[in-house]
């Protein structure tokens, strides 16, 4: 699926207002079903290099702002948000299945 321009704009504006434009490198938005088979948005917010870590307050405020922005455009999908940094090492595999659904 392709994310609509209005959805992308709402998400990016909410993040820019709460985190500041100098903090964000880019945002990856994916539309897919979550663990309950509900349509959801999966956001990866890639932060720019910084000496200061992202505070819990800013993270929570960004999550609330994104949810509010989506509701304002009548988009009721839940946004799952992950913040990453340039120096982060991924510990996830490439599987799109939740861990509980994979064979062990």
The first five atom37 places (N, CA, C, CB, O) and aatype in JSON, in Angstrom:
{
  "aatype": [20, 20, 20, 20, 20, 20, 20, 20, 20, 20, 20, 20, 20, 20, 20, 20, 20, 20, 20, 20, 20, 20, 20, 20, 20, 20, 20, 20, 20, 20, 20, 20, 20, 20, 20, 20, 20, 20, 20, 20, 20, 20, 20, 20, 20, 20, 20, 20, 20, 20, 20, 20, 20, 20, 20, 20, 20, 20, 20, 20, 20, 20, 20, 20, 20, 20, 20, 20, 20, 20, 20, 20, 20, 20, 20, 20, 20, 20, 20, 20, 20, 20, 20, 20, 20, 20, 20, 20, 20, 20, 20, 20, 20, 20, 20, 20, 20, 20, 20, 20, 20, 20, 20, 20],
  "atom_mask": [
    [1, 1, 1, 1, 1],
    [1, 1, 1, 1, 1],
    [1, 1, 1, 1, 1],
    [1, 1, 1, 1, 1],
    [1, 1, 1, 1, 1],
    [1, 1, 1, 1, 1],
    [1, 1, 1, 1, 1],
    [1, 1, 1, 1, 1],
    [1, 1, 1, 1, 1],
    [1, 1, 1, 1, 1],
    [1, 1, 1, 1, 1],
    [1, 1, 1, 1, 1],
    [1, 1, 1, 1, 1],
    [1, 1, 1, 1, 1],
    [1, 1, 1, 1, 1],
    [1, 1, 1, 1, 1],
    [1, 1, 1, 1, 1],
    [1, 1, 1, 1, 1],
    [1, 1, 1, 1, 1],
    [1, 1, 1, 1, 1],
    [1, 1, 1, 1, 1],
    [1, 1, 1, 1, 1],
    [1, 1, 1, 1, 1],
    [1, 1, 1, 1, 1],
    [1, 1, 1, 1, 1],
    [1, 1, 1, 1, 1],
    [1, 1, 1, 1, 1],
    [1, 1, 1, 1, 1],
    [1, 1, 1, 1, 1],
    [1, 1, 1, 1, 1],
    [1, 1, 1, 1, 1],
    [1, 1, 1, 1, 1],
    [1, 1, 1, 1, 1],
    [1, 1, 1, 1, 1],
    [1, 1, 1, 1, 1],
    [1, 1, 1, 1, 1],
    [1, 1, 1, 1, 1],
    [1, 1, 1, 1, 1],
    [1, 1, 1, 1, 1],
    [1, 1, 1, 1, 1],
    [1, 1, 1, 1, 1],
    [1, 1, 1, 1, 1],
    [1, 1, 1, 1, 1],
    [1, 1, 1, 1, 1],
    [1, 1, 1, 1, 1],
    [1, 1, 1, 1, 1],
    [1, 1, 1, 1, 1],
    [1, 1, 1, 1, 1],
    [1, 1, 1, 1, 1],
    [1, 1, 1, 1, 1],
    [1, 1, 1, 1, 1],
    [1, 1, 1, 1, 1],
    [1, 1, 1, 1, 1],
    [1, 1, 1, 1, 1],
    [1, 1, 1, 1, 1],
    [1, 1, 1, 1, 1],
    [1, 1, 1, 1, 1],
    [1, 1, 1, 1, 1],
    [1, 1, 1, 1, 1],
    [1, 1, 1, 1, 1],
    [1, 1, 1, 1, 1],
    [1, 1, 1, 1, 1],
    [1, 1, 1, 1, 1],
    [1, 1, 1, 1, 1],
    [1, 1, 1, 1, 1],
    [1, 1, 1, 1, 1],
    [1, 1, 1, 1, 1],
    [1, 1, 1, 1, 1],
    [1, 1, 1, 1, 1],
    [1, 1, 1, 1, 1],
    [1, 1, 1, 1, 1],
    [1, 1, 1, 1, 1],
    [1, 1, 1, 1, 1],
    [1, 1, 1, 1, 1],
    [1, 1, 1, 1, 1],
    [1, 1, 1, 1, 1],
    [1, 1, 1, 1, 1],
    [1, 1, 1, 1, 1],
    [1, 1, 1, 1, 1],
    [1, 1, 1, 1, 1],
    [1, 1, 1, 1, 1],
    [1, 1, 1, 1, 1],
    [1, 1, 1, 1, 1],
    [1, 1, 1, 1, 1],
    [1, 1, 1, 1, 1],
    [1, 1, 1, 1, 1],
    [1, 1, 1, 1, 1],
    [1, 1, 1, 1, 1],
    [1, 1, 1, 1, 1],
    [1, 1, 1, 1, 1],
    [1, 1, 1, 1, 1],
    [1, 1, 1, 1, 1],
    [1, 1, 1, 1, 1],
    [1, 1, 1, 1, 1],
    [1, 1, 1, 1, 1],
    [1, 1, 1, 1, 1],
    [1, 1, 1, 1, 1],
    [1, 1, 1, 1, 1],
    [1, 1, 1, 1, 1],
    [1, 1, 1, 1, 1],
    [1, 1, 1, 1, 1],
    [1, 1, 1, 1, 1],
    [1, 1, 1, 1, 1],
    [1, 1, 1, 1, 1]
  ],
  "atom_positions": [
    [[0.83, -1.18, 0.0], [0.0, 0.0, 0.0], [0.87, 1.24, 0.0], [-0.94, 0.0, 1.2], [2.0, 1.23, 0.49]],
    [[0.35, 2.29, -0.54], [1.04, 3.57, -0.55], [0.38, 4.49, 0.46], [1.04, 4.2, -1.97], [-0.84, 4.61, 0.5]],
    [[1.19, 5.13, 1.26], [0.68, 6.07, 2.25], [0.19, 7.33, 1.55], [1.77, 6.41, 3.31], [0.89, 7.88, 0.7]],
    [[-1.0, 7.79, 1.9], [-1.54, 8.99, 1.26], [-0.72, 10.21, 1.64], [-3.02, 9.2, 1.65], [-0.05, 10.25, 2.68]],
    [[-0.79, 11.2, 0.78], [-0.05, 12.45, 1.02], [-0.54, 13.14, 2.29], [-0.19, 13.41, -0.19], [0.26, 13.71, 3.04]],
    [[-1.84, 13.1, 2.54], [-2.37, 13.75, 3.74], [-1.91, 13.06, 5.02], [-3.9, 13.79, 3.68], [-1.63, 13.71, 6.02]],
    [[-1.83, 11.73, 4.97], [-1.36, 10.98, 6.13], [0.12, 11.27, 6.38], [-1.58, 9.46, 5.92], [0.52, 11.54, 7.51]],
    [[0.93, 11.21, 5.32], [2.36, 11.5, 5.44], [2.58, 12.91, 5.98], [3.07, 11.33, 4.08], [3.41, 13.11, 6.87]],
    [[1.86, 13.87, 5.45], [2.0, 15.26, 5.86], [1.62, 15.44, 7.34], [1.12, 16.18, 4.98], [2.32, 16.11, 8.09]],
    [[0.51, 14.83, 7.75], [0.07, 14.93, 9.14], [1.11, 14.36, 10.1], [-1.27, 14.21, 9.33], [1.41, 14.96, 11.13]],
    [[1.66, 13.2, 9.75], [2.66, 12.55, 10.59], [3.93, 13.4, 10.65], [2.99, 11.14, 10.06], [4.44, 13.67, 11.74]],
    [[4.44, 13.8, 9.51], [5.69, 14.55, 9.48], [5.55, 15.9, 10.19], [6.14, 14.76, 8.05], [6.47, 16.31, 10.9]],
    [[4.42, 16.6, 10.0], [4.22, 17.88, 10.69], [4.16, 17.69, 12.2], [2.93, 18.54, 10.19], [4.74, 18.49, 12.95]],
    [[3.48, 16.66, 12.65], [3.38, 16.41, 14.1], [4.77, 16.12, 14.69], [2.43, 15.22, 14.37], [5.1, 16.61, 15.77]],
    [[5.55, 15.34, 13.98], [6.9, 15.02, 14.47], [7.8, 16.26, 14.46], [7.53, 13.91, 13.62], [8.56, 16.48, 15.4]],
    [[7.72, 17.05, 13.42], [8.55, 18.26, 13.33], [8.2, 19.24, 14.45], [8.37, 18.93, 11.96], [9.08, 19.88, 15.02]],
    [[6.9, 19.37, 14.75], [6.48, 20.3, 15.79], [6.91, 19.86, 17.18], [4.98, 20.47, 15.75], [7.21, 20.7, 18.03]],
    [[6.94, 18.56, 17.42], [7.28, 18.08, 18.76], [8.77, 17.84, 18.95], [6.53, 16.81, 19.06], [9.3, 18.06, 20.04]],
    [[9.45, 17.39, 17.91], [10.87, 17.06, 18.04], [11.79, 18.13, 17.46], [11.16, 15.74, 17.36], [12.96, 18.22, 17.83]],
    [[11.25, 18.94, 16.56], [12.05, 19.96, 15.89], [12.62, 19.44, 14.59], [13.18, 20.44, 16.8], [13.04, 18.28, 14.51]],
    [[12.64, 20.28, 13.56], [13.12, 19.84, 12.25], [14.59, 19.46, 12.22], [12.87, 20.91, 11.24], [15.02, 18.69, 11.36]],
    [[15.37, 20.0, 13.14], [16.8, 19.68, 13.14], [17.1, 18.33, 13.79], [17.57, 20.77, 13.85], [18.24, 17.85, 13.73]],
    [[16.1, 17.71, 14.39], [16.31, 16.43, 15.08], [16.05, 15.22, 14.18], [15.42, 16.34, 16.29], [16.57, 14.14, 14.45]],
    [[15.27, 15.39, 13.13], [14.81, 14.26, 12.32], [15.53, 14.22, 10.98], [13.29, 14.33, 12.1], [15.6, 15.22, 10.26]],
    [[16.06, 13.05, 10.66], [16.66, 12.85, 9.34], [15.57, 12.51, 8.32], [17.73, 11.72, 9.39], [15.45, 13.17, 7.29]],
    [[14.79, 11.47, 8.62], [13.67, 11.11, 7.75], [12.72, 10.16, 8.48], [14.17, 10.46, 6.44], [13.04, 9.64, 9.55]],
    [[11.56, 9.95, 7.88], [10.54, 9.08, 8.47], [10.14, 8.05, 7.43], [9.3, 9.9, 8.96], [9.83, 8.39, 6.29]],
    [[10.14, 6.78, 7.84], [9.68, 5.69, 6.98], [8.31, 5.27, 7.52], [10.7, 4.47, 6.95], [8.17, 4.97, 8.7]],
    [[7.32, 5.25, 6.64], [5.95, 4.91, 7.05], [5.5, 3.69, 6.25], [4.97, 6.11, 6.83], [5.56, 3.67, 5.02]],
    [[5.05, 2.67, 6.97], [4.55, 1.46, 6.33], [3.12, 1.21, 6.82], [5.47, 0.22, 6.63], [2.82, 1.35, 8.0]],
    [[2.26, 0.84, 5.89], [0.9, 0.44, 6.23], [0.86, -1.08, 6.22], [-0.14, 1.05, 5.24], [1.19, -1.71, 5.21]],
    [[0.45, -1.67, 7.35], [0.29, -3.12, 7.37], [-0.58, -3.51, 8.56], [1.67, -3.83, 7.44], [-0.91, -2.68, 9.4]],
    [[-0.93, -4.78, 8.61], [-1.75, -5.29, 9.69], [-0.89, -5.51, 10.93], [-2.45, -6.59, 9.28], [0.26, -5.93, 10.83]],
    [[-1.46, -5.22, 12.09], [-0.73, -5.46, 13.33], [-1.03, -6.86, 13.86], [-1.09, -4.4, 14.39], [-1.61, -7.68, 13.15]],
    [[-0.63, -7.14, 15.07], [-0.79, -8.46, 15.67], [-2.26, -8.88, 15.82], [-0.12, -8.5, 17.02], [-2.55, -10.07, 15.93]],
    [[-3.17, -7.92, 15.82], [-4.6, -8.21, 15.94], [-5.3, -8.14, 14.57], [-5.27, -7.23, 16.92], [-6.53, -8.07, 14.5]],
    [[-4.51, -8.16, 13.5], [-5.02, -8.08, 12.13], [-5.8, -6.79, 11.86], [-5.9, -9.27, 11.84], [-6.74, -6.78, 11.06]],
    [[-5.41, -5.71, 12.54], [-6.03, -4.41, 12.3], [-5.08, -3.56, 11.47], [-6.38, -3.69, 13.63], [-3.86, -3.61, 11.65]],
    [[-5.64, -2.78, 10.55], [-4.82, -1.9, 9.73], [-4.13, -0.9, 10.65], [-5.67, -1.16, 8.65], [-4.77, -0.26, 11.48]],
    [[-2.82, -0.77, 10.49], [-2.02, 0.09, 11.36], [-0.93, 0.78, 10.55], [-1.39, -0.72, 12.5], [-0.69, 0.45, 9.39]],
    [[-0.29, 1.73, 11.19], [0.84, 2.42, 10.59], [2.08, 2.11, 11.42], [0.59, 3.96, 10.52], [2.06, 2.19, 12.65]],
    [[3.14, 1.75, 10.74], [4.41, 1.47, 11.39], [5.4, 2.53, 10.95], [4.93, 0.03, 11.06], [5.77, 2.61, 9.78]],
    [[5.82, 3.35, 11.9], [6.7, 4.47, 11.61], [8.09, 4.22, 12.17], [6.11, 5.78, 12.18], [8.25, 3.8, 13.31]],
    [[9.08, 4.47, 11.35], [10.46, 4.48, 11.83], [10.94, 5.92, 11.67], [11.39, 3.45, 11.03], [11.09, 6.43, 10.56]],
    [[11.18, 6.56, 12.81], [11.66, 7.94, 12.81], [13.17, 7.88, 12.97], [10.98, 8.8, 13.96], [13.68, 7.54, 14.04]],
    [[13.87, 8.21, 11.9], [15.34, 8.15, 11.93], [15.83, 9.53, 12.35], [15.93, 7.74, 10.52], [15.65, 10.53, 11.65]],
    [[16.47, 9.55, 13.51], [16.95, 10.8, 14.08], [18.32, 11.16, 13.51], [17.01, 10.7, 15.61], [19.07, 10.29, 13.07]],
    [[18.64, 12.44, 13.54], [19.97, 12.89, 13.15], [20.94, 12.63, 14.29], [19.96, 14.39, 12.76], [20.53, 12.46, 15.44]],
    [[22.22, 12.62, 13.98], [23.23, 12.44, 15.01], [23.12, 13.56, 16.04], [24.65, 12.41, 14.4], [22.94, 14.73, 15.69]],
    [[23.23, 13.19, 17.3], [23.13, 14.16, 18.37], [23.83, 13.62, 19.61], [21.66, 14.51, 18.68], [23.85, 12.41, 19.85]],
    [[24.39, 14.53, 20.39], [25.01, 14.12, 21.65], [23.96, 13.87, 22.73], [25.99, 15.19, 22.13], [24.19, 13.13, 23.69]],
    [[22.79, 14.5, 22.56], [21.73, 14.36, 23.54], [20.75, 13.26, 23.11], [20.98, 15.7, 23.73], [20.25, 13.28, 21.99]],
    [[20.49, 12.3, 24.0], [19.52, 11.25, 23.65], [18.1, 11.83, 23.63], [19.6, 10.07, 24.66], [17.83, 12.87, 24.23]],
    [[17.21, 11.15, 22.95], [15.81, 11.55, 22.89], [15.2, 11.32, 24.27], [15.04, 10.75, 21.79], [15.23, 10.21, 24.8]],
    [[14.65, 12.37, 24.85], [14.07, 12.25, 26.19], [12.74, 11.49, 26.13], [13.86, 13.64, 26.82], [12.08, 11.44, 25.09]],
    [[12.38, 10.9, 27.26], [11.11, 10.19, 27.35], [9.95, 11.15, 27.1], [10.96, 9.51, 28.73], [8.97, 10.8, 26.45]],
    [[10.06, 12.37, 27.63], [8.99, 13.36, 27.44], [8.78, 13.66, 25.96], [9.32, 14.64, 28.19], [7.65, 13.69, 25.49]],
    [[9.87, 13.88, 25.23], [9.74, 14.19, 23.8], [9.18, 12.99, 23.04], [11.1, 14.6, 23.21], [8.38, 13.16, 22.12]],
    [[9.6, 11.8, 23.41], [9.09, 10.6, 22.76], [7.59, 10.46, 22.96], [9.82, 9.36, 23.29], [6.85, 10.2, 22.01]],
    [[7.14, 10.62, 24.19], [5.72, 10.51, 24.5], [4.94, 11.62, 23.8], [5.48, 10.56, 26.03], [3.88, 11.38, 23.22]],
    [[5.46, 12.85, 23.86], [4.78, 13.97, 23.2], [4.66, 13.75, 21.7], [5.53, 15.28, 23.47], [3.64, 14.1, 21.1]],
    [[5.69, 13.18, 21.09], [5.65, 12.9, 19.64], [4.59, 11.84, 19.34], [7.03, 12.43, 19.14], [3.86, 11.97, 18.36]],
    [[4.52, 10.82, 20.16], [3.53, 9.76, 19.95], [2.1, 10.31, 20.06], [3.73, 8.62, 20.97], [1.23, 9.98, 19.24]],
    [[1.86, 11.15, 21.05], [0.54, 11.76, 21.23], [0.22, 12.68, 20.05], [0.47, 12.54, 22.56], [-0.89, 12.67, 19.53]],
    [[1.2, 13.49, 19.64], [0.99, 14.43, 18.53], [0.66, 13.7, 17.24], [2.22, 15.3, 18.34], [-0.2, 14.14, 16.48]],
    [[1.34, 12.59, 16.98], [1.07, 11.82, 15.76], [-0.34, 11.23, 15.83], [2.13, 10.69, 15.58], [-1.08, 11.29, 14.85]],
    [[-0.7, 10.66, 16.96], [-2.05, 10.09, 17.1], [-3.12, 11.16, 16.91], [-2.22, 9.44, 18.48], [-4.1, 10.95, 16.21]],
    [[-2.91, 12.32, 17.54], [-3.87, 13.42, 17.41], [-3.96, 13.91, 15.97], [-3.49, 14.58, 18.33], [-5.05, 14.2, 15.47]],
    [[-2.82, 14.02, 15.3], [-2.8, 14.49, 13.91], [-3.54, 13.53, 12.99], [-1.36, 14.68, 13.42], [-4.25, 13.95, 12.08]],
    [[-3.38, 12.24, 13.23], [-4.09, 11.25, 12.41], [-5.6, 11.33, 12.66], [-3.58, 9.83, 12.73], [-6.39, 11.27, 11.71]],
    [[-6.0, 11.45, 13.91], [-7.42, 11.56, 14.22], [-8.02, 12.83, 13.61], [-7.64, 11.55, 15.74], [-9.19, 12.84, 13.21]],
    [[-7.22, 13.9, 13.54], [-7.71, 15.16, 12.96], [-8.03, 15.03, 11.48], [-6.67, 16.25, 13.17], [-8.84, 15.79, 10.94]],
    [[-7.39, 14.06, 10.8], [-7.7, 13.83, 9.38], [-8.56, 12.58, 9.2], [-6.39, 13.7, 8.57], [-8.64, 12.01, 8.11]],
    [[-9.21, 12.17, 10.29], [-10.12, 11.0, 10.29], [-9.42, 9.7, 9.94], [-11.26, 11.24, 9.32], [-10.01, 8.82, 9.31]],
    [[-8.18, 9.57, 10.36], [-7.42, 8.33, 10.17], [-7.29, 7.69, 11.55], [-6.0, 8.59, 9.5], [-6.53, 8.17, 12.39]],
    [[-8.01, 6.61, 11.77], [-8.06, 6.0, 13.1], [-7.07, 4.85, 13.29], [-9.44, 5.5, 13.36], [-7.12, 4.15, 14.3]],
    [[-6.16, 4.66, 12.33], [-5.18, 3.58, 12.47], [-4.2, 3.91, 13.59], [-4.42, 3.34, 11.15], [-3.83, 5.07, 13.79]],
    [[-3.78, 2.87, 14.32], [-2.83, 3.07, 15.41], [-1.43, 3.22, 14.82], [-2.88, 1.89, 16.42], [-1.03, 2.43, 13.97]],
    [[-0.67, 4.24, 15.27], [0.69, 4.4, 14.78], [1.7, 3.76, 15.73], [1.01, 5.9, 14.59], [1.87, 4.21, 16.87]],
    [[2.36, 2.72, 15.28], [3.45, 2.1, 16.04], [4.72, 2.87, 15.66], [3.59, 0.54, 15.74], [5.11, 2.88, 14.49]],
    [[5.35, 3.5, 16.62], [6.48, 4.38, 16.33], [7.76, 3.83, 16.95], [6.21, 5.81, 16.84], [7.8, 3.47, 18.13]],
    [[8.79, 3.78, 16.12], [10.12, 3.37, 16.58], [11.09, 4.48, 16.22], [10.57, 1.99, 15.94], [11.15, 4.92, 15.07]],
    [[11.85, 4.94, 17.2], [12.87, 5.95, 16.97], [14.21, 5.25, 16.82], [12.91, 6.98, 18.12], [14.58, 4.43, 17.66]],
    [[14.93, 5.57, 15.75], [16.26, 4.99, 15.56], [17.26, 6.11, 15.37], [16.28, 4.02, 14.35], [16.91, 7.24, 15.02]],
    [[18.52, 5.77, 15.61], [19.61, 6.73, 15.5], [20.66, 6.17, 14.56], [20.22, 7.05, 16.89], [20.76, 4.95, 14.4]],
    [[21.45, 7.02, 13.95], [22.45, 6.55, 12.97], [23.39, 5.47, 13.51], [23.26, 7.72, 12.48], [23.85, 4.62, 12.74]],
    [[23.7, 5.5, 14.79], [24.64, 4.54, 15.36], [23.97, 3.29, 15.93], [25.45, 5.2, 16.43], [24.66, 2.42, 16.47]],
    [[22.64, 3.2, 15.83], [21.94, 2.03, 16.35], [22.32, 0.78, 15.58], [20.42, 2.25, 16.3], [22.51, 0.81, 14.36]],
    [[22.41, -0.31, 16.3], [22.64, -1.6, 15.68], [21.33, -2.37, 15.77], [23.82, -2.38, 16.38], [20.77, -2.53, 16.86]],
    [[20.84, -2.84, 14.65], [19.57, -3.55, 14.63], [19.72, -4.94, 15.2], [19.01, -3.61, 13.21], [20.65, -5.67, 14.86]],
    [[18.8, -5.31, 16.07], [18.78, -6.66, 16.62], [17.59, -7.44, 16.08], [18.74, -6.63, 18.15], [17.34, -8.58, 16.49]],
    [[16.85, -6.82, 15.17], [15.7, -7.48, 14.58], [16.12, -8.26, 13.35], [14.61, -6.46, 14.22], [17.11, -7.93, 12.69]],
    [[15.35, -9.3, 13.05], [15.6, -10.01, 11.8], [14.71, -9.43, 10.71], [15.35, -11.53, 11.97], [13.96, -8.49, 10.96]],
    [[14.8, -9.97, 9.52], [14.05, -9.43, 8.39], [12.64, -10.01, 8.27], [14.8, -9.67, 7.11], [11.92, -9.69, 7.32]],
    [[12.25, -10.84, 9.19], [10.93, -11.47, 9.12], [9.84, -10.45, 9.41], [10.84, -12.64, 10.1], [9.97, -9.63, 10.32]],
    [[8.78, -10.51, 8.64], [7.66, -9.6, 8.89], [6.63, -10.24, 9.82], [7.0, -9.21, 7.57], [5.66, -9.59, 10.2]],
    [[6.85, -11.5, 10.18], [5.93, -12.18, 11.07], [6.3, -11.88, 12.52], [5.94, -13.7, 10.82], [7.48, -11.77, 12.85]],
    [[5.3, -11.73, 13.38], [5.6, -11.56, 14.8], [6.32, -12.81, 15.31], [4.31, -11.3, 15.62], [6.14, -13.9, 14.76]],
    [[7.11, -12.66, 16.34], [7.9, -13.77, 16.87], [7.01, -14.95, 17.22], [8.7, -13.32, 18.09], [7.36, -16.1, 16.96]],
    [[5.85, -14.67, 17.83], [4.99, -15.76, 18.28], [4.42, -16.59, 17.13], [3.85, -15.2, 19.11], [4.0, -17.72, 17.34]],
    [[4.39, -16.05, 15.92], [3.82, -16.75, 14.76], [4.87, -17.58, 14.02], [3.19, -15.74, 13.8], [4.52, -18.42, 13.19]],
    [[6.16, -17.35, 14.32], [7.21, -18.09, 13.63], [7.45, -19.44, 14.29], [8.51, -17.27, 13.61], [7.19, -19.62, 15.48]],
    [[7.92, -20.38, 13.53], [8.23, -21.69, 14.11], [9.51, -21.56, 14.93], [8.38, -22.78, 13.01], [10.4, -20.78, 14.6]],
    [[9.59, -22.33, 15.96], [10.74, -22.24, 16.86], [11.69, -23.37, 16.63], [10.3, -22.23, 18.31], [12.71, -23.46, 17.31]]
  ]
}
